[in-house]
Amino acid sequence: MKLRTDLLEFLTGQDILEEALANVDRYNAEPSFPKTGKGYLRPATPKERAQEIARSEALAKRLEERMKKARRLQNLENTALLKRDALDLSARPPDADRNELPRTGEKVWPDAVKL
């Protein structure tokens, strides 16, 4: 199986824990384990190898779906930003107490020049 480094950022601790727990029965201690603290990983049987491949493919699919979901969310955010910029909307809401047009409704020349 090809190593997909692009999916590593979507890997969670739960994914790693599931894989470790699936392989825990393959770890065997040496006869002198209490003294040395060493053990080994016994070779996988063909059945275990097939299960490992199936788990690996399932994990790759889950990670790809997480990546697609993250990219969709990122695209939505980018689209919203582009729309905001296209409409030239301010990022902050206008102040309610600020009078944008203070002279609205007033005559500009209330006393016209008389000749």
C-alpha positions as CSV (number, residue, x, y, z in Angstrom):
1,M,0.0,0.0,0.0
2,K,1.2,3.5,-0.9
3,L,2.0,5.9,2.0
4,R,-0.4,8.8,1.7
5,T,1.4,11.7,3.5
6,D,-1.3,14.1,2.4
7,L,-3.8,12.4,4.7
8,L,-1.6,12.6,7.8
9,E,-3.0,15.9,9.0
10,F,-6.5,14.3,9.2
11,L,-5.3,11.3,11.3
12,T,-6.6,11.4,14.9
13,G,-5.5,9.7,18.0
14,Q,-8.6,7.5,17.9
15,D,-7.5,6.1,14.5
16,I,-4.1,5.2,15.9
17,L,-5.6,3.7,19.0
18,E,-7.9,1.5,17.0
19,E,-5.1,0.1,14.9
20,A,-2.9,-0.5,17.9
21,L,-5.7,-2.4,19.7
22,A,-6.3,-4.5,16.5
23,N,-2.6,-5.6,16.6
24,V,-2.1,-6.0,20.3
25,D,-2.6,-9.8,20.2
26,R,0.4,-10.1,18.0
27,Y,2.8,-8.8,20.6
28,N,4.5,-11.5,22.7
29,A,6.9,-11.1,25.6
30,E,10.2,-12.9,25.8
31,P,10.5,-15.6,28.4
32,S,12.5,-13.3,30.5
33,F,10.2,-10.3,30.0
34,P,10.1,-9.3,33.6
35,K,13.9,-8.9,33.6
36,T,14.5,-7.4,30.2
37,G,11.3,-5.7,29.4
38,K,11.6,-6.7,25.8
39,G,9.2,-8.5,23.5
40,Y,8.6,-9.0,19.8
41,L,5.9,-8.8,17.2
42,R,5.1,-12.2,15.8
43,P,4.6,-12.5,12.0
44,A,1.0,-12.0,10.8
45,T,-0.9,-15.0,9.5
46,P,-2.5,-14.6,6.0
47,K,-5.9,-14.0,7.6
48,E,-4.5,-11.3,9.9
49,R,-2.7,-9.7,6.9
50,A,-5.9,-9.6,4.9
51,Q,-7.7,-8.0,7.9
52,E,-4.8,-5.5,8.2
53,I,-5.2,-4.5,4.5
54,A,-8.9,-4.1,4.9
55,R,-8.5,-1.9,8.0
56,S,-5.8,0.2,6.1
57,E,-8.1,0.7,3.1
58,A,-11.0,1.6,5.4
59,L,-8.8,4.1,7.2
60,A,-7.6,5.7,4.0
61,K,-11.3,6.1,2.8
62,R,-12.2,7.7,6.2
63,L,-9.2,10.1,5.9
64,E,-10.1,11.0,2.3
65,E,-13.7,11.8,3.4
66,R,-12.3,14.0,6.2
67,M,-10.1,15.8,3.7
68,K,-12.9,16.4,1.3
69,K,-15.1,17.7,4.1
70,A,-12.4,20.1,5.3
71,R,-11.8,21.3,1.7
72,R,-15.5,21.8,1.2
73,L,-15.7,23.9,4.3
74,Q,-12.6,25.9,3.3
75,N,-14.1,26.5,-0.2
76,L,-17.4,27.7,1.4
77,E,-15.4,30.1,3.6
78,N,-13.4,31.3,0.6
79,T,-16.6,31.7,-1.4
80,A,-18.2,33.8,1.3
81,L,-15.1,36.0,1.5
82,L,-15.1,36.5,-2.2
83,K,-18.8,37.4,-2.2
84,R,-18.3,39.8,0.6
85,D,-15.4,41.4,-1.3
86,A,-17.3,41.5,-4.6
87,L,-20.2,43.3,-2.9
88,D,-17.8,45.6,-1.1
89,L,-19.4,44.9,2.2
90,S,-17.7,46.0,5.4
91,A,-16.5,43.3,7.7
92,R,-17.9,45.2,10.7
93,P,-21.6,46.1,11.0
94,P,-22.5,49.8,10.8
95,D,-22.9,51.8,14.0
96,A,-26.6,52.3,14.8
97,D,-26.0,55.7,16.4
98,R,-23.8,57.0,13.6
99,N,-25.6,59.4,11.2
100,E,-24.2,58.6,7.8
101,L,-26.2,61.4,6.0
102,P,-26.7,64.2,8.6
103,R,-28.3,66.7,6.1
104,T,-30.9,64.4,4.7
105,G,-34.2,66.2,4.3
106,E,-32.8,69.7,4.7
107,K,-32.8,72.2,1.9
108,V,-29.3,72.9,0.8
109,W,-30.0,76.6,0.1
110,P,-32.8,77.6,2.4
111,D,-32.3,81.4,1.6
112,A,-31.5,81.7,-2.0
113,V,-29.7,84.8,-3.3
114,K,-32.3,87.5,-4.1
115,L,-31.6,90.0,-6.9
